[in-house]
Amino acid sequence: MFNLKSFRLASLQTNGEEGWKRRVGEKDHGSFRSGTIHERLSKMESNSKSWQKNKGQENDAKQFTVEGKMAKDSKVLTKPARPLSMQVPSNADVRAAPQQTVSSTVVKVPEMDDAAEFFASMSLRENIELTSEDFDDIFMQSANLLPMASKIKPKRKLASKSTNPYRALQMRQDIKSEYTETKTNIAEQEIKRLNKNKVKEQATRSALAGLAIKEDINKVSLKKANHSEVKNPGGMSAAPYKDLMLIQIKGRRHVEMRLVNPSHKSVNSGDCFLLVTKNKIFQWMGEFANLMERSKAADLTSYILAKKDIGCTLAKSVETIEENKNHMSRNAAEFWKLLGGNRSYSRCGPAEEDELYEDYIAETNAVYEVMGSELNPIVEFSGQVPRYDMLSDDKVLIFDFGTEVYAWCGKLASMELRKTGLKLARVLFQAGYDYTDYDINPMSPLTLPEAGGLPKKADKRPDWAICGKVTANMETLLFKEKFFDWPEASRLIQVKEVQNTGSSSPVEELKAFDVDKMVVRSTDPVTLVLENSNVGRGDQWVEDDDGLKRQYAIETLGVRMWHVSATDYYLLTEDSHGQLYDGDTYVVRWQYQIKQSGVRSLKGNASKRQTQLGRERCAYFFWQGAQSTINDKGASALMTVELDEENGPQVRVEQGLEPACFLSLFNGHMITHLGKRENDGQKDTHKLYIVQHEHEREVHCWK
């Protein structure tokens, strides 16, 4: 019987040992085409670099950049001994990750010598004998291997046999175990409204109590606020500046303005520096400073000189020191003297140092919010350049910029919260600093501790650092420049006005303008209604009642006048009537009577008889000078109510807005003087008065 398995195994072994040699060929038995791919790769690499041989001279525009200038100068440190340059290589990304170490090892691949050895591990039977019983066993076991189809019977829903109502209630699915609660703020709004009413009532009582005070407030002199005299809870000055400050201006995109150690070790050739004292402003321009740094330094010095900011109140000019021009001048000598007398300074670093400095110095910024008696760090605002929208009027924030710690107080923050914020800022300042986890040390960003710089961790900040308080809308320039988008009019780009270079137009002849066109005269009659009766200008009034005109005459029976102050009042004599002072308040009582005139007799002739209408009437005017105090104005209003025994109408009269009826009470003798009546003893040698009137009885003048 032919054995099929033995034949197949023998054929497989023969093809595995000899057949592959016939397919590959005798010339390739021992080796492959070594070197072909390597030669092609080397040829492609040489062709890719051959174009550089024909390349022309580089563009000479690069020679005029800061990097080109630094390449020419042999004194520039290509690899300076600075912490910033040591951490990041020159061609690294601005926010490069820590450097990764790559190690390579050679791994040998095992070679297959013979196909027979590969199949040697397999044990094969040459002869396999099968009987009919073996097939029966296979048939019997196949039933277990095939899947059996079975019918799925649905489960019947059986009714609960339990009669327990509690269990039946638990088994119900339509009963919800949760619900949605809707809350409104109606109760909170009602509580706020009631609180506001209480505050208004307290303010009314305080106002009445203030009007009852007899102390002369005008004699109280207030002190002018001085930042240098403000003390924080620790006894130190809370002014956001020092008497001697060295400010470094460095960057390319967002130029940073940072306080540094006022020493010659902080100065270098690649940046701009401002040395600010009470009476001097020095501006150091490094030889390799970029255009953004120079422009920013010029703008800041102009602002400090104009606004007298950061404590520089006595400076009259800005002393500019160019490193490559006047670094040996008299101003430069004074500049180095303030920095310790040593003229040595470091050179600039590589060209990419400015951009790296911006990113690394921003990561050290920390912002805290004062909540109760604790400092709560704000993670979303820390580690980046601050923005203006993070400031809120009802909060107190603490900003830690390394050498500068500020307690910013919103204008709506309570006084207790401001005091707490200032205390916590002092505690944060005195606790020292730790920048071991950062790529740069803001205390001395470009100087290593071995070269005289400060360490990355210390228990105390230097004496030249700032811990101050700034209030909303009164921030210093050093604080505002830390923000990316601080709203300033100086940041806006303004269009320069075009000057007209053409010939000027000939001068036209001046002509007088018509005064009637300037003054719009009102044709409406002057009215003043007192007790439902119109008194007009105080002498007569004509009333038109559907074509029927009635004429009334107003007769003045008497005028009384009181001088009222916050502490006292007294009646004036008739000689003093109409003599008013713009620093005083007065109460004028006008007693008058209305009569009907123009009555005709039965024959149609005009009758000389006048018909008296009603009783004698009284009106009170309380006149308030333009320079009178609030207490005097309130006292005049209260005194008018007290003097009004007849319950007549009360009219408030402001200086310069007197009604015609009030002016006619003095028959053209009303004069408004400057100052107060009790200070009238000082006689002026020359006086100037302006006279105004529309009618003869309304003539009045004011000094």
Buried (B, 14 or more C-beta within 10 A) or exposed (E): EEEEEBEEBEEEEEEBEEEEEEEEEEEEEEEEEEEEEEEEEEEEEEEEEEEEEEEEEEEEEEEEEBBEBBBEEEEBBEEBBBBBBEBBEEEEEEEEEEEEEEEEEEEEEEEEEEBEEEEEEEEEEEEEEEEEEEEEEEEEEEEEEEEEEEEEEEEEEEEEEEEEEEEEEEEEEEEEEEEEEEEEEEEEEEEEEEEEEEEEEEEEEEEEEEBEEEEEEEEEEEEEEEBEEBEBBBEEBBBBBBEBBBBBBBBBEBBBBBBBBBBBBBBBBBBBBBBBBEEBBBBBBBBBBBEBBBEBBBEBBEBBBEEEBBBBEEBEEBBBBBBEEBBEEEBBEBBBEBBEEEBEBBBBBBBBBBEBBBBBBBBBBBBBBBEEEEBEEBEEBBEEBBEEEBBBEEBBBBBBBBBBBBBBBBEEBEEEBBBBBBBBBBEBBBEEBEBEEBBBBBBBBBBBEEEEBBBBEEEEBEEBBBBBBBBBEEBBBBBBBBBEEBEEEEEEEEEEEEEEEEEEEEEEEEEEEEEEEEEEEEEEEBEBEBEEBBBBBBBBBEEEEEEEEEEBBBBBEEBBBBBBBBEEBEEBEEEEBBBBBBBBBBBBBBBBBBBBBBBEEEEEEEEEEBEEEEEEBBBBBBBBBEBBBEBBBBBBBBBBEEBBEBEBBBBBBEBEEBBBBBBBBBBBEBBBBBBBBEEEEEEEEEEEEEEEBEBEBBBBBBB
